[in-house]
Amino acid sequence: MKGTLIVLGIGPGSPEMMSQAARREIEESQVIVGYTRYLSLVKDLIQGKETFGTGMTKETERVRESLNLAATGKRVCLISSGDAGVYGMAGLALELQYAMELEDQVEVKVVPGITAANSCASLLGAPLMHDFAVISLSDLLTPKETILRRLELAAEGDFVTVLYNPKSKKRVDHIEQARQIYLKHRKGSTPVGVVNEAYRETCEVMITTLDELEGLYDRIHMGSTVIIGNSATRRMGDRMVTPRGYEV
């Protein structure tokens, strides 16, 4: 009997921000797999279900286990925060499905969720109304030189830029290097938004400038998202707005 692996994003973590489709898939699945912290965010939906959780850096182990469980004929749900296809588990699940030669035994289905760029932008106002880039500052899987080159090109291209994974306990200098790159191409007064733990109980929303961003470094961590405006982005009261170009 062919099994099913549903790879989905639960959104930023607040139950009301999860799509109805994602909620339904979790409820209908027999096994729920995920990073232990994400499992705790959906604990009310998974009571009584079989679960498999691991800590950070165990992504491949989680996905392999998900596929192996689905190959027995079970309906398995592999959860990510945000959107599973944006720095989530969807790509790895599809890669391993073929690497493990499970195309005939397991159907992989990807269900979208609200990624951090969307959730954090909504809390800041409307900073993503024009072209934007999303760049992760984590060099765990991407060489630092590649990240810096992408930052340089996005800054030169005047893209609003969303920075994922801006800082960790061990990686503290990438955010400052990013700031210096953008200061070469943007005014120091360019608005910058910082959102911590979007739509969770510990949510924190801050708006500053490129010049003053370094003053918030002690409040930026792996649960933060940083949005750097483009040359047209303006601060309007407690909101960031990037004009689309409509006549006002």
Summary of the structure (lengths in Angstrom):
residues: 248
radius of gyration: 19.4
end to end distance: 59.4
largest distance: 60.2
contacts: 816
relative contact order: 0.14
helix: 32%
strand: 27%
